[in-house]
Structures are given as structure tokens and as C-alpha cells.
């Protein structure tokens, strides 16, 4: 029984590592949550600038995961809303979290969970509602919140440079 449980755990750990679920020890890195269209754009910019970053993507079947892995970027497949996932990507040692998934409340939850590990962490959150983005930025000391209209603006890349 003990042998069986040990082998099961070893195999499970290997499979999780292959899927990108492992603990990272990076320091002073950026965590990018979401690899949709906007996430892809941001990841490309970070890669072109030579930034050290980890992508957290919930969908293991995302078409862009292999591209970034082959480019040398660490990709963790998991739900960034879970504190365990944030611990695995070493949010405590990160310099910024960028959350651009398509759910305002999920982005906010990711940001607040990340802040619980590191109170001075820079947070950049995509928020669809412009008025909500403004309130969140002011009341919760979020470094940058962007509504969809701001994201579509060419100035987004410039703002990203200022924050990271």
C-alpha cells in the first residue's frame, strides 16, 4: 500500500510538472494572468523587452501556451484566483501582477489575493467598466486599472512601460 501511494504521488508530481504546475523560485519577476488576446499582446511585449515573467493560464489547451514555452517563458496552468497557484508562482517575490482575464471580479480577486502575500505589490488589472476601474484604482491602491476603451487605446503599451 505504501509503495503504491508513493508511486502514485511521484507520477502525479511528474504529470503536474509537465503541465506547468510546479513551484517557481523566481524573484523580481512579473506574473501575467490570462493568455487570451490581450494577454498574448502583453506577453509578446514583455518577451521583446527581455522581462522575466511567468504566465498563469487556466486553459491547458490554449493555443498560445506552446509558443511561449518554446520561447523560454515559464507557463503555469492553473486558476490564478487560487492562493495556492499564486504561491506556486512566487507572488511574494514578484514585482508586479498583471491580470487580464475576461472577468472583472476574477481580476480583482487575483489582485487582492496577490496583495495578501505582498502588500506593496504593483497590480495592473483589466476592468471592463470604466467607472468601476476608477473606483478600484482610488480606493484599493491599484497601480493601474484599465477599462476596455483604455485597453484598445495605443497608449496602453506606454502606460504598461510606466508601471513595470
MARBA-3410 file (N, C-alpha, C, O; in Angstrom, 1 decimal):
164
0.8,-1.2,0.0,0.0,0.0,0.0,0.9,1.3,0.0,0.6,2.2,-0.8 ~ 1.9,1.3,0.9,2.8,2.4,0.9,3.5,2.6,-0.4,3.7,3.7,-0.9 ~ 4.0,1.5,-1.0,4.7,1.6,-2.3,3.8,2.2,-3.3,4.2,3.0,-4.1 ~ 2.5,1.7,-3.3,1.5,2.1,-4.3,1.3,3.6,-4.2,1.2,4.4,-5.2 ~ 1.1,4.1,-3.0,0.8,5.5,-2.7,2.0,6.4,-3.1,1.9,7.5,-3.6
3.2,5.9,-2.8,4.5,6.6,-3.2,4.6,6.7,-4.7,4.9,7.8,-5.2 ~ 4.4,5.7,-5.4,4.5,5.7,-6.9,3.4,6.6,-7.4,3.7,7.4,-8.3 ~ 2.2,6.6,-6.9,1.1,7.4,-7.3,1.5,8.9,-7.2,1.3,9.7,-8.1 ~ 2.1,9.3,-6.0,2.5,10.6,-5.8,3.6,11.1,-6.7,3.6,12.2,-7.2 ~ 4.6,10.2,-7.0,5.7,10.5,-7.9,5.1,10.8,-9.3,5.5,11.8,-9.9
4.3,9.9,-9.7,3.7,10.1,-11.1,2.9,11.3,-11.2,2.9,12.1,-12.2 ~ 2.0,11.6,-10.1,1.2,12.8,-10.1,2.1,14.0,-10.2,1.7,15.0,-10.9 ~ 3.1,14.1,-9.4,4.0,15.3,-9.4,4.7,15.5,-10.8,4.8,16.6,-11.2 ~ 5.1,14.4,-11.4,5.7,14.5,-12.7,4.7,15.0,-13.8,5.0,15.9,-14.6 ~ 3.5,14.5,-13.7,2.4,15.0,-14.6,2.2,16.4,-14.4,2.1,17.2,-15.4
2.1,16.9,-13.2,1.8,18.3,-12.9,2.9,19.1,-13.3,2.7,20.2,-13.8 ~ 4.2,18.7,-13.2,5.3,19.5,-13.7,5.3,19.6,-15.2,5.6,20.6,-15.7 ~ 4.9,18.5,-15.9,4.8,18.6,-17.3,3.7,19.5,-17.8,3.9,20.2,-18.8 ~ 2.7,19.6,-17.0,1.6,20.5,-17.4,1.9,22.0,-16.9,1.0,22.9,-17.1 ~ 3.0,22.2,-16.3,3.4,23.5,-15.9,3.0,23.8,-14.4,3.1,25.0,-14.0
2.5,22.9,-13.7,2.2,23.1,-12.3,3.3,22.7,-11.4,3.4,21.6,-10.9 ~ 4.2,23.6,-11.2,5.3,23.4,-10.3,5.6,24.7,-9.5,5.0,25.7,-9.9 ~ 6.4,24.6,-8.5,6.7,25.8,-7.8,7.9,26.5,-8.4,8.9,25.9,-8.7 ~ 7.7,27.8,-8.6,8.8,28.6,-9.2,9.5,29.4,-8.1,8.8,29.8,-7.2 ~ 10.8,29.6,-8.3,11.5,30.3,-7.3,12.0,31.7,-7.8,12.9,32.3,-7.2
11.5,32.2,-8.9,11.9,33.4,-9.5,11.7,34.6,-8.5,10.9,34.5,-7.6 ~ 12.6,35.6,-8.6,12.5,36.8,-7.8,12.4,38.0,-8.7,13.0,38.0,-9.8 ~ 11.7,39.0,-8.3,11.6,40.3,-9.0,11.1,40.1,-10.5,11.6,40.7,-11.4 ~ 10.1,39.2,-10.6,9.5,38.9,-11.9,8.1,39.4,-12.0,7.6,40.0,-11.0 ~ 7.5,39.3,-13.1,6.2,39.7,-13.4,5.3,38.5,-13.6,5.7,37.5,-14.2
4.1,38.5,-13.0,3.2,37.4,-13.2,2.0,37.9,-14.1,1.4,38.9,-13.7 ~ 1.8,37.3,-15.2,0.8,37.6,-16.1,-0.3,36.6,-16.1,-0.1,35.4,-16.4 ~ -1.5,37.0,-15.7,-2.6,36.1,-15.5,-3.6,36.3,-16.7,-4.2,37.3,-16.9 ~ -3.7,35.2,-17.5,-4.6,35.3,-18.7,-3.8,35.3,-20.0,-2.9,36.2,-20.2 ~ -4.0,34.4,-20.9,-3.3,34.4,-22.2,-4.3,34.4,-23.3,-4.1,33.7,-24.3
-5.3,35.2,-23.2,-6.2,35.5,-24.3,-5.6,36.5,-25.2,-4.3,36.5,-25.3 ~ -6.4,37.2,-26.0,-5.8,38.1,-27.0,-5.0,39.2,-26.4,-3.9,39.5,-26.8 ~ -5.5,39.8,-25.3,-4.7,40.9,-24.6,-3.5,40.3,-23.9,-2.5,40.9,-24.0 ~ -3.7,39.2,-23.3,-2.6,38.5,-22.6,-1.5,38.2,-23.5,-0.3,38.3,-23.2 ~ -1.8,37.7,-24.7,-0.8,37.4,-25.7,-0.1,38.6,-26.1,1.2,38.6,-26.2
-0.8,39.7,-26.3,-0.1,41.0,-26.7,0.9,41.4,-25.6,2.0,41.8,-25.9 ~ 0.4,41.4,-24.4,1.3,41.8,-23.2,2.5,40.9,-23.1,3.6,41.3,-22.9 ~ 2.2,39.6,-23.2,3.3,38.6,-23.1,4.4,38.8,-24.2,5.6,38.8,-24.0 ~ 3.9,39.2,-25.4,4.8,39.5,-26.5,5.7,40.7,-26.2,6.9,40.7,-26.4 ~ 5.1,41.7,-25.6,5.8,42.9,-25.2,6.8,42.6,-24.2,8.0,43.1,-24.2
6.4,41.9,-23.2,7.3,41.5,-22.1,8.5,40.7,-22.6,9.6,40.9,-22.2 ~ 8.2,39.8,-23.5,9.2,38.9,-24.1,10.2,39.8,-24.9,11.4,39.6,-24.8 ~ 9.7,40.7,-25.7,10.5,41.6,-26.6,11.4,42.5,-25.7,12.5,42.8,-26.1 ~ 10.9,42.8,-24.5,11.7,43.7,-23.6,12.7,42.9,-22.8,13.5,43.5,-22.0 ~ 12.7,41.6,-22.9,13.6,40.8,-22.1,13.2,40.7,-20.6,14.1,40.4,-19.8
11.9,40.9,-20.3,11.5,40.8,-18.9,11.4,39.4,-18.5,11.2,38.5,-19.3 ~ 11.6,39.2,-17.2,11.5,37.9,-16.6,10.0,37.8,-16.1,9.6,38.5,-15.2 ~ 9.2,36.8,-16.6,7.8,36.7,-16.2,7.3,35.3,-16.3,7.9,34.4,-17.0 ~ 6.2,35.1,-15.7,5.5,33.8,-15.7,4.1,34.1,-16.1,3.5,35.0,-15.7 ~ 3.6,33.2,-17.0,2.2,33.3,-17.4,1.4,32.3,-16.7,1.8,31.1,-16.5
0.3,32.7,-16.1,-0.7,31.8,-15.5,-1.9,31.7,-16.4,-2.6,32.7,-16.6 ~ -2.2,30.5,-16.9,-3.3,30.4,-17.8,-4.1,29.2,-17.3,-3.6,28.1,-17.0 ~ -5.4,29.3,-17.2,-6.3,28.3,-16.7,-6.5,27.2,-17.7,-6.7,26.0,-17.3 ~ -6.6,27.5,-19.0,-6.9,26.6,-20.0,-5.6,25.9,-20.6,-4.8,26.5,-21.2 ~ -5.5,24.6,-20.2,-4.3,23.9,-20.7,-4.2,23.8,-22.2,-3.2,23.5,-22.8
-5.4,23.9,-22.9,-5.4,23.8,-24.3,-5.3,25.1,-25.1,-5.5,25.1,-26.3 ~ -4.9,26.2,-24.4,-4.7,27.5,-25.0,-3.7,27.3,-26.1,-2.6,26.7,-25.9 ~ -4.0,27.9,-27.3,-3.1,27.7,-28.4,-1.8,28.4,-28.3,-0.9,28.1,-29.0 ~ -1.7,29.4,-27.4,-0.5,30.1,-27.3,0.5,29.6,-26.2,1.6,30.1,-26.2 ~ 0.1,28.6,-25.4,1.0,28.1,-24.4,2.3,27.6,-25.0,3.3,28.0,-24.5
2.2,26.7,-26.0,3.4,26.1,-26.5,4.3,27.1,-27.2,5.5,27.0,-27.1 ~ 3.7,28.2,-27.8,4.6,29.2,-28.4,5.4,29.9,-27.3,6.7,30.0,-27.5 ~ 4.8,30.2,-26.2,5.6,30.9,-25.2,6.6,30.0,-24.5,7.7,30.4,-24.1 ~ 6.2,28.8,-24.2,7.1,27.8,-23.6,8.3,27.6,-24.5,9.4,27.5,-24.0 ~ 8.1,27.5,-25.8,9.2,27.3,-26.8,10.1,28.5,-26.8,11.2,28.5,-27.3
9.5,29.7,-26.4,10.3,30.9,-26.4,11.0,31.1,-25.1,11.7,32.1,-24.8 ~ 10.9,30.1,-24.2,11.6,30.1,-22.9,10.8,30.8,-21.8,11.4,31.0,-20.7 ~ 9.6,31.0,-21.9,8.7,31.7,-20.9,8.1,30.6,-20.0,7.6,29.6,-20.6 ~ 8.1,30.7,-18.7,7.5,29.8,-17.8,6.0,30.0,-17.9,5.5,31.1,-17.8 ~ 5.3,28.9,-18.1,3.8,28.9,-18.2,3.3,27.9,-17.1,3.6,26.7,-17.2
2.5,28.5,-16.2,1.8,27.7,-15.2,0.4,27.5,-15.6,-0.3,28.5,-15.8 ~ -0.1,26.3,-15.7,-1.5,26.1,-16.0,-2.3,25.9,-14.7,-2.1,24.9,-14.0 ~ -3.1,26.8,-14.4,-3.9,26.8,-13.2,-4.8,28.0,-13.0,-4.6,28.9,-13.8 ~ -5.6,28.0,-12.0,-6.5,29.2,-11.8,-5.8,30.2,-10.9,-5.6,29.9,-9.7 ~ -5.5,31.3,-11.4,-4.8,32.3,-10.6,-5.6,32.9,-9.4,-5.1,33.6,-8.6
-6.9,32.6,-9.4,-7.7,33.0,-8.3,-7.4,32.2,-7.0,-7.7,32.7,-5.9 ~ -6.8,31.1,-7.2,-6.5,30.3,-6.0,-5.2,30.7,-5.4,-4.1,30.8,-6.0 ~ -5.2,31.0,-4.1,-3.9,31.4,-3.4,-2.8,30.4,-3.6,-1.6,30.8,-3.6 ~ -3.1,29.1,-3.7,-2.0,28.1,-3.9,-1.3,28.3,-5.2,-0.1,28.1,-5.3 ~ -2.0,28.7,-6.2,-1.4,29.0,-7.5,-0.5,30.2,-7.4,0.6,30.2,-8.0
-1.0,31.2,-6.7,-0.1,32.4,-6.6,1.1,32.1,-5.8,2.2,32.7,-6.0 ~ 1.0,31.2,-4.8,2.2,30.8,-4.0,3.2,30.0,-5.0,4.4,30.2,-4.9 ~ 2.6,29.1,-5.8,3.5,28.4,-6.7,4.3,29.2,-7.7,5.4,28.9,-8.0 ~ 3.7,30.4,-8.1,4.5,31.2,-9.0,5.2,32.3,-8.2,5.7,33.3,-8.8 ~ 5.3,32.1,-6.9,6.1,33.0,-6.0,5.7,34.5,-6.1,6.5,35.4,-6.4
4.4,34.7,-5.9,3.9,36.1,-5.9,4.6,36.9,-4.8,4.7,38.1,-4.9 ~ 5.0,36.3,-3.7,5.7,37.0,-2.7,7.0,37.6,-3.1,7.4,38.7,-2.6 ~ 7.6,37.0,-4.1,8.9,37.5,-4.7,8.7,38.3,-6.0,9.7,38.7,-6.6 ~ 7.5,38.5,-6.4,7.3,39.2,-7.7,7.3,40.7,-7.5,7.2,41.2,-6.4 ~ 7.5,41.4,-8.7,7.5,42.8,-8.6,6.2,43.4,-9.1,5.8,44.5,-8.8
5.4,42.6,-9.9,4.1,43.0,-10.4,3.2,41.8,-10.8,3.7,40.8,-11.1 ~ 1.9,42.1,-10.7,0.9,41.1,-11.2,0.1,41.9,-12.2,-0.4,42.9,-11.9 ~ 0.0,41.3,-13.4,-0.9,41.8,-14.4,-2.0,40.8,-14.6,-1.7,39.7,-15.1 ~ -3.2,41.1,-14.4,-4.3,40.2,-14.6,-5.3,40.7,-15.6,-5.9,41.8,-15.4 ~ -5.4,40.0,-16.7,-6.2,40.5,-17.9,-7.1,39.4,-18.4,-7.4,39.3,-19.6
-7.7,38.6,-17.4,-8.7,37.6,-17.9,-10.0,38.4,-18.1,-10.1,39.6,-17.8 ~ -11.0,37.7,-18.7,-12.2,38.4,-19.1,-13.3,38.5,-18.1,-14.5,38.6,-18.4 ~ -12.9,38.6,-16.8,-13.9,38.7,-15.7,-13.4,39.7,-14.7,-12.4,39.5,-14.1 ~ -14.1,40.9,-14.6,-13.7,41.9,-13.7,-13.5,41.4,-12.3,-12.4,41.7,-11.6 ~ -14.4,40.7,-11.8,-14.3,40.2,-10.4,-13.2,39.2,-10.2,-12.6,39.2,-9.1
-12.9,38.4,-11.1,-11.8,37.5,-11.1,-10.5,38.3,-11.0,-9.6,37.9,-10.3 ~ -10.4,39.3,-11.9,-9.2,40.1,-11.9,-9.0,40.8,-10.5,-7.9,40.8,-10.0 ~ -10.0,41.3,-10.0,-10.0,41.9,-8.7,-9.6,40.9,-7.6,-8.8,41.2,-6.7 ~ -10.2,39.7,-7.6,-9.9,38.7,-6.7,-8.4,38.3,-6.8,-7.7,38.1,-5.7 ~ -7.9,38.2,-8.0,-6.5,37.8,-8.2,-5.6,38.9,-7.5,-4.6,38.6,-6.8
-5.9,40.1,-7.8,-5.2,41.3,-7.3,-5.2,41.3,-5.8,-4.1,41.5,-5.2 ~ -6.3,41.2,-5.2,-6.4,41.2,-3.7,-5.7,40.0,-3.1,-5.1,40.1,-2.0 ~ -5.9,38.8,-3.7,-5.2,37.7,-3.1,-3.6,37.9,-3.2,-2.9,37.5,-2.3 ~ -3.2,38.4,-4.4,-1.8,38.7,-4.5,-1.3,39.7,-3.5,-0.2,39.5,-2.9 ~ -2.1,40.7,-3.2,-1.7,41.7,-2.2,-1.6,41.1,-0.8,-0.8,41.6,0.0
-2.4,40.0,-0.6,-2.3,39.4,0.8,-0.9,38.8,1.0,-0.5,38.6,2.1 ~ -0.2,38.4,-0.1,1.1,37.9,0.0,2.2,38.9,0.1,3.3,38.8,0.7 ~ 1.9,40.1,-0.6,2.9,41.1,-0.7,2.2,42.5,-0.7,1.7,42.9,-1.8 ~ 2.0,43.2,0.4,1.2,44.4,0.4,1.6,45.5,-0.6,0.8,46.3,-1.0 ~ 2.9,45.6,-0.9,3.3,46.7,-1.8,3.4,46.2,-3.3,4.0,46.9,-4.1
2.9,45.1,-3.6,3.0,44.6,-4.9,2.3,45.5,-5.9,1.2,46.0,-5.7 ~ 2.9,45.7,-7.1,2.2,46.5,-8.2,1.2,45.6,-8.8,1.4,44.5,-9.2 ~ 0.0,46.2,-9.0,-1.1,45.5,-9.6,-1.6,46.2,-10.8,-1.8,47.4,-10.8 ~ -1.8,45.5,-11.9,-2.4,46.0,-13.1,-3.5,45.1,-13.4,-3.3,43.9,-13.7 ~ -4.8,45.6,-13.4,-6.0,44.8,-13.6,-6.8,45.4,-14.8,-7.0,46.6,-14.9
-7.3,44.5,-15.6,-8.2,44.8,-16.6,-9.6,44.8,-16.0,-10.1,43.8,-15.6 ~ -10.2,46.0,-16.1,-11.6,46.1,-15.6,-12.4,46.7,-16.7,-12.1,47.7,-17.3 ~ -13.5,46.0,-17.1,-14.3,46.4,-18.3,-15.1,47.7,-18.0,-15.2,48.6,-18.9 ~ -15.6,47.9,-16.8,-16.4,49.1,-16.5,-15.5,50.2,-16.1,-14.8,50.1,-15.1 ~ -15.5,51.3,-16.9,-14.6,52.4,-16.6,-14.8,53.1,-15.3,-13.8,53.4,-14.6
-16.1,53.2,-14.8,-16.3,53.8,-13.5,-15.8,52.9,-12.4,-15.3,53.4,-11.4 ~ -16.0,51.6,-12.6,-15.6,50.7,-11.6,-14.0,50.7,-11.5,-13.5,50.6,-10.5 ~ -13.4,50.8,-12.7,-11.9,50.8,-12.7,-11.4,52.0,-12.0,-10.4,51.9,-11.2 ~ -12.0,53.2,-12.1,-11.6,54.4,-11.4,-11.7,54.2,-9.9,-10.8,54.6,-9.1 ~ -12.9,53.7,-9.4,-13.1,53.5,-8.0,-12.1,52.5,-7.4,-11.5,52.7,-6.4
-11.9,51.4,-8.1,-10.9,50.4,-7.7,-9.5,51.0,-7.5,-8.8,50.7,-6.5 ~ -9.1,51.7,-8.5,-7.8,52.3,-8.5,-7.6,53.2,-7.3,-6.6,53.2,-6.6 ~ -8.6,54.1,-7.1,-8.5,55.0,-6.0,-8.7,54.4,-4.6,-7.9,54.7,-3.7 ~ -9.6,53.6,-4.4,-10.0,53.0,-3.1,-9.0,51.9,-2.7,-8.8,51.7,-1.5 ~ -8.5,51.1,-3.6,-7.8,49.9,-3.3,-6.3,50.0,-3.6,-5.5,49.1,-3.5
-5.9,51.2,-4.0,-4.4,51.5,-4.3,-3.9,50.5,-5.3,-2.8,49.9,-5.2 ~ -4.7,50.3,-6.4,-4.2,49.5,-7.5,-3.4,50.5,-8.4,-3.9,51.6,-8.7 ~ -2.3,50.0,-8.9,-1.4,50.9,-9.7,-2.0,51.3,-11.0,-1.9,52.4,-11.5 ~ -2.7,50.4,-11.6,-3.3,50.7,-12.9,-4.5,49.8,-13.1,-4.5,48.6,-13.0 ~ -5.6,50.4,-13.4,-6.9,49.7,-13.8,-7.3,50.3,-15.1,-7.3,51.5,-15.3
-7.6,49.4,-16.1,-7.9,49.9,-17.4,-9.3,49.4,-17.8,-9.6,48.2,-17.7 ~ -10.1,50.3,-18.4,-11.4,49.8,-18.9,-11.1,49.3,-20.4,-10.0,49.5,-20.9 ~ -12.1,48.7,-21.0,-11.8,48.2,-22.4,-11.5,49.3,-23.3,-10.7,49.1,-24.2 ~ -12.1,50.5,-23.2,-11.7,51.6,-24.1,-10.3,52.0,-23.9,-9.6,52.4,-24.9 ~ -9.8,52.0,-22.7,-8.4,52.3,-22.5,-7.4,51.3,-23.0,-6.4,51.6,-23.5
-7.9,50.0,-22.9,-7.0,48.9,-23.4,-6.9,49.0,-24.9,-5.8,48.7,-25.5 ~ -8.0,49.4,-25.5,-8.0,49.5,-27.0,-7.1,50.6,-27.5,-6.7,50.7,-28.6 ~ -6.8,51.6,-26.6,-6.0,52.7,-26.9,-4.6,52.3,-27.1,-4.1,51.5,-26.4 ~ -3.9,53.0,-28.1,-2.5,52.8,-28.3,-1.6,53.1,-27.1,-0.5,52.7,-27.0 ~ -2.1,54.0,-26.2,-1.4,54.4,-25.1,-1.2,53.3,-24.0,-0.4,53.5,-23.1
-1.9,52.2,-24.2,-1.8,51.1,-23.2,-0.4,50.6,-23.0,0.1,50.5,-21.9 ~ 0.3,50.4,-24.1,1.7,49.9,-24.0,2.6,50.9,-23.3,3.5,50.6,-22.6 ~ 2.4,52.2,-23.5,3.1,53.3,-22.9,2.8,53.2,-21.4,3.8,53.3,-20.5 ~ 1.6,53.1,-21.0,1.2,53.0,-19.6,1.8,51.8,-18.9,2.3,51.8,-17.8 ~ 1.9,50.7,-19.6,2.5,49.5,-19.1,4.0,49.7,-18.9,4.5,49.2,-17.8
4.6,50.4,-19.7,6.1,50.7,-19.5,6.3,51.5,-18.3,7.2,51.3,-17.5 ~ 5.4,52.5,-18.0,5.5,53.3,-16.8,5.3,52.5,-15.5,6.0,52.8,-14.5 ~ 4.5,51.5,-15.5,4.2,50.8,-14.3,5.2,49.7,-14.1,5.6,49.5,-12.9 ~ 5.6,48.9,-15.1,6.5,47.8,-14.9,7.9,48.3,-15.1,8.9,47.5,-15.0
END
